[in-house]
Amino acid sequence: MKKHFYILLLFFTCMQAYGQGMYYYVKDTVTAKTDVPNTKVLDKLSDKAVVTFRDAPAAKYAFDTYNSVYDKALQIKSSYEHIGSYHVNNKAILPNEKDIVEASIQINDAGIKPEEIAFVTDKGNKFEHSYDKGIYTITILGGGANDGQRLYAVYKNADGTYESLGKLNIYSYAPKTINLSIVPVGTAQARHSKSEITDYLNKIYGKIGITVNITIEDAFDNTAWDLDGNGKMKLDDTGLFDNYSKEMEALNKAFGASGRRQKDRLYLFVLNEADKAGVEGDMPRGEQFGYLFKGYTPRTVAHEIGHGVFKLQHTFNKTYQIAQGSTNNLMDYSDGSDLIKHQWDIIHSPGIVIQLWEGDDEGLYLYDCFTQKGSLEKFQSEEKN
C-alpha cells in the first residue's frame, strides 16, 4: 500500500512538473525544399556578421528577449537557446497567423552585403522582409498549435555555401478564452471600469493568445464571512498566502449558496480592506476565487489571475532564486507587465497544483519533478505571496 502511495505521489508530482516546466520543443512546420543547409549547419553561426532579432513596435504578439537576470533560475534559463555567446530570443504567435519581427545587423566582414540576407526556416521556407537603414522587418507565419519553427538569417556566398548569421525560435500557441467576474462585496465598490481592466489584460495576455471576458457583477450583500467582526478580510491563516483563510472560505461558501457561482468562471471579490496593510490582492494558485482590496489596479487583476487560473508563481519565489523587484515581470512586485517564454508555456499548459499535508505550520507544493533534460529533482517546499 505504501509503495502504491509513493508511485501515485511521483506521478502527480511529475504532472505538476510537466505544467511548470513544460517546453514546446521546436519541430518542423514546413516541407518546402531549397539548397539551404540543414539545422546542424545553420546552428553553427558565422563570425562574418551577427543578426539579432528583436521585438517590432507594431507587432501583435509577444517577444521574449534573453535577460541575464533569469540565469539563476534553471527552469527559466533552459527556455533560452544559446549558441556560443549568441542568445536565441523567443517569439510567440497564434497558429497560421501573421506577425512581424525586426532584426539588426553587425557586419564584421566587408564582403557581407546586408541587402542580400534572407530569412528562412530550417526546411527552407522563406519569409518576406524589408530592409531600411540597417533594420530588417520580417513577416512571419505561425505554424500549427503547440508547434515551433526555427528562423535563421542566412547569407549565400559566391561559391554557393551559406553563412548563418542569427536565429529566432517561434512558438505557436492555440488561442484560449477565460471568463472573469469582479464582484463587490457589501459596501465595497469596483475601482475600475470593465473597459479599463479589459484593455490592460489584453495588452498582456492577448499577446500570447489569451482573451479574458470581464463582467462586473452586482454587489454581493453579505457580512457573514466576517467571522471576527472587524470588517477586514483575514488572509491565509498560515501567513504564506498558500490557502484560503476561514473567512475566505466562508465568503466562497456563501457566494456558492446564493446560486450566483458558475463553474466555468473565475471570481475576484472586491472588499474594503485586508487584515494586512498594503495588500491589494490575493488569489491562491489554481483556485476559482480571489480577492481585491482598496488600492487595487488593473495590474493587480492581471497578477492575481496569473496565480489563480494560470498557476504562475512569483519570480522571486525561492525556487527561482531571483531577487524581488529585479525584473519587469508581471509576477514580480514591480510595475512591470512582461511575461517570458517559460511563463507562456505554463499558461498554455498549466500543471496540477498539488497541496498535501497543509496546515497552519506548513503549505507544501511539489514542484518541478523533471527539468527540460529529464533529470529528477528533489521535492521542494515553496512559499507563495
N, C-alpha and C positions, 0 to 999 in steps of 0.2 A: 504494500500500500504506500509506504514511504517512498519507494522507488518511483511509483507512478506519479506521486505528487511532484517530485523533482523533475520528472520528464515533462509534465504539464507546465511547471514553472519555467523551465528552459524554453519551451515552445512559445509561451506568451511573452517571455522576455525578448525573444528574437523577433516576434511580431512587432513589439514596441520598437525595437532597433530598426526594423525594416522601414517604419514610418519616419523615425527621427534621423536615420542615416541613409535614407533612400537616395539613390542616384540614378537618374535617367542616363544610361550609357549611350554614347553616340553609336548609331548604326546606320547602315546605308539607306538612302532615301531615293536615289536616282540610279538609273542603269545606263544612261547615255555614255557612249564610249568616245574618247578622244585620245590623243597621244600624250596627255598629261600623265606623269608617273603615278605610281600607287602611293598609298599613305606612308609606307616606310621611307620612301624617298622624300615626300613632301614634308615629313616631320623633322627632317634634317635642314634646319634653316640656314640660309646663306648669310655671310657677313658683308655682302656687297651692298645691301640696303636693308633697312628694317621698316616694315609696315606695321603700325599699331592701330588696332581697331578701337573705336570709341563710340559713345552714345551720340545720336544725332538729335539736335534740339527739336526737330519736328517728328521724331519717332513716336509711334503709338505704344509700343510695348517696352518692357523693362530691359535694362542693360546692367550688367554687373561687372564692374572694373575691379581687378585684383587690388586688395588693400592689405598691407602687411600687418595691420592691427589685428587681423584674424589669425595670424600664424600660430599663436599659442593654442588655438582650438583645432585639434587634429581633425575633428569631424567636419569643420568648415574648410580648413586648408586643403583637404583632399577633394573638394569640389572644384578646385582650380587646377588646370593642367599647366605644367611647367616644361619648357623645352630649353634646357640650359638655364640661362638667366632671363629668358623670354617668358613672360606671364601671358597665358592664353585667357582672354576675357570671355564672358558668357553673355548670350543674348536670348531673351525669351520671345516667343511668338506663338500665335494660335495656328492650328492645322490649316494648311492651304491658304493662309492669308499673306498679304504682302506687307513689308515694313522697310525701313531704311536704317542703315548704319553709316557712320563715317570712318575714315581712316586717314592717318597722316603718314608721311614717309621721311625717313632719314637716309640719305644716299651717301654711301661710303666709297663707292667706285664710280668714277666719272663715266664709265661705259654704260651704266644703267639709265635708260630713258623712261622717266616716270609715266609718260603718257602711254607706254606700251605694256604696262602691268595689267594683268587680267585677274578676275576673281572667280575661282572655280571651286566646286566641291571635290571631294576625293574621287568621285566617279566621273568627273568631267563636266558636270552641269555648270554652265557659265552664267553668272549673274550680271545683269546690266549695271553700268556705273557711269558717272560723270567725273571729270577731273577739273578742278579750278583752283589756282593759287596754292598748290601743294596739298589740297584736300580732296579726297575721293568721297563720293556719295554713292553707296551701293544699295540697290534694291534687292531685297532677299525675299524668299518664298518659304513659308513653313511647310514642313513635311506632315506626316500623319501624327495623330495624337500619341504622346509619350515617345516621340521619335526625336532623333538628333541628327545634325549634319555638321560635318567639318568643312569650314570655308577657308580657303587658302588664297593669299596674294602671291601670284606666280609671275615670273618673267622668263620669256623664251629667248635663249641665246641664239646667236647666228648659226651655231652648229646644230641647233635643234634640241639641245638639252635645256632643262628648266632649272631656274633658281626659285626656291621657296623663300618668301620674304616675311611672311606673317601668317597668323592663324586666328580664327574665331570659332568657338563652338556655339551652335544654335540649337535651342531646345524647343520643341512644340508641346504645348500643354492644352488639353481639352478644356473648353470653357465650362465654368460652373456657376450656379446661382444659389445664393443663400438668402433667407428671409429673416429680417431682424425687426423686432418691435421694441420701442422705447416706451416704458410705462411709468409715468409719475406716480408716486405713492403718497397718499394723504395730501398734505398742503404743498408738497414739493412740486416744482414746475420744470418742464423741459427748457433748457437754456438756449438750445439751438434749433433752428428750423430743419425740416426734413431735407430741403434743398442744400443747406449748408453741410449737413453730415454726408448726404449722398455725394456731393461734389468732391468732398475730401476723400471719402472711401474709394471712389472711382479713380482718383489720381494715384492711389497706392495699389489697391487690389485689382483695379481694371487693367493695369499694365501687365498682369500675369493671368488675365482671362477670368477674373472673378467679378461677378456682378452681385451687388448687395442691394436688395429691395428693402427700403426703410418704411416702417409705419410708426407714427407717433400716436399711441393709443390714448383713450380717455383715462383719467386718473383712476387708480385702484384705491378706493377708500377703505383702508384697513389699518388698524393700530395694534391688532392682537399680536403681531410679530414682536412688538417692543416689550420683551419679557421683563426687563428691569425698569421700565417706565421712564427712562432718561431721554427718550426721543432720538437716540443715536443708534445707528446700526452697529452691532458688535461684529467685528471682523473675526476671522478664523481664531478659534479658541486656543490653538497652538501657537499663534503669533507668526506662523510661517506662510500664511495665505495659501495653504495646500488644499484646504477643505472648506466646507460650509460651516459657519458657526450655528449654534442653536437658533439664534434669531433669524439668520438667513434661511435655515430650514423651515422655520415657522412661516416666513413670508412666502417661500416657494410653495409650501403645502396649502396655504390659504388661497393663493392665486390659482392653484390647480383645482381646488374645491369650488372656486367661483364659476368654473366652466369656461373660462377665457383662454386657458392654455391649449396651444396646438403643438402636436408632437414634432412637426417639421419646421418649427420656428425658434429662433433664439430670442431671449428676452433680456433686456437691460432695464432694471428698475432704477428710477431716479429718486433719491432720498435726500433729505436736507443735510444730513451730517453722518459721518462715521465716528466711531469711538476713538479713532486715532487721528491726530491732527495731520493735515497735509495730504491725505489720501483722496484722490479724485476718482478712483475706480478699483474694482476688484472682480475678477472672474476666474475661478479655478479652471485648469486645463481640462478640455474635453467635456465641459458641462453645458447645460442649456441656459442656466440663469446666471446673470452677472449684475453688478451694482455700480451706479454712478452717484457721485456726491458733488456738493457745491464746488464750483470752480472747474468742473469738467469741460473739456473741449472736444471738437471732432477728432483730434488726435487721440484723446483718451478712449473714445469709442473704438477707433481702429486698433489701438493697442490691446484693449480688453478682448475684442473678438479674435484677435490674434492668438490669445491664450485659449479662449473658450472653444471656438469651432475649429481652429486650425492647429491648436495644441503646440503653439510656439513657446519656447522658453525665453527668458531674458538673455540678452547677450552676455550679461555679467554673471549668469548662473555659474556656480563653481565648476560645473562640468566643462565649460568653455574656457575658463581662466582668463577672461578679458575684463579689463578694468571698467567699472561703472562710469558712464558718461564719456567714454573714449571714442565712441562711434556716432555716426549719424543714422543709426538703425532705428526702425520703428519700435523694436523691442528693447531698446536701451532707455535709460532715464535721461533723455535729452530732448531736443526739439526736432530731431531727425525723423525722416519718414521712409528711409531706404529699406528695401528687402533684398537679400542676396540669394544667389542660386541655391545654396543649402536650404534656405527657407522656402524658395519656390517649390522644391521637391517635397518638403514636409507638407506644405499647404495643399498640394495636389495629391498627396498620398499620406494623410496623417496616420500615424501608428496608433496602436491601442495604448491608452494611458492606464497603467496598472497601479492600483493603490492597494497595498497589502499592509496589514497589521497597523493600521493608523490609529493613533490615539493622541492624547494631549501632549505626549512627550516625543512623538515621532511621526513623520509623514514620509513614508518610503516609496520612492518610484524606482522601478527597474528600467534602466536606460542604456541604450546603445550596446546591445549584445555583440554585434558584429560591426567592424569598420568596413570601409569600402572594399578592402582587400580580403575581408572574410576572417580576420583573426578574432579570437574570442577575447572579450573584455570582461573585467570583473564587474560585479554588481556595484552600482553607485547610488548612494543616497543623495538626494538633492533638495534644495530649497527653492520655493517659488514665491515671489512677491507680486 
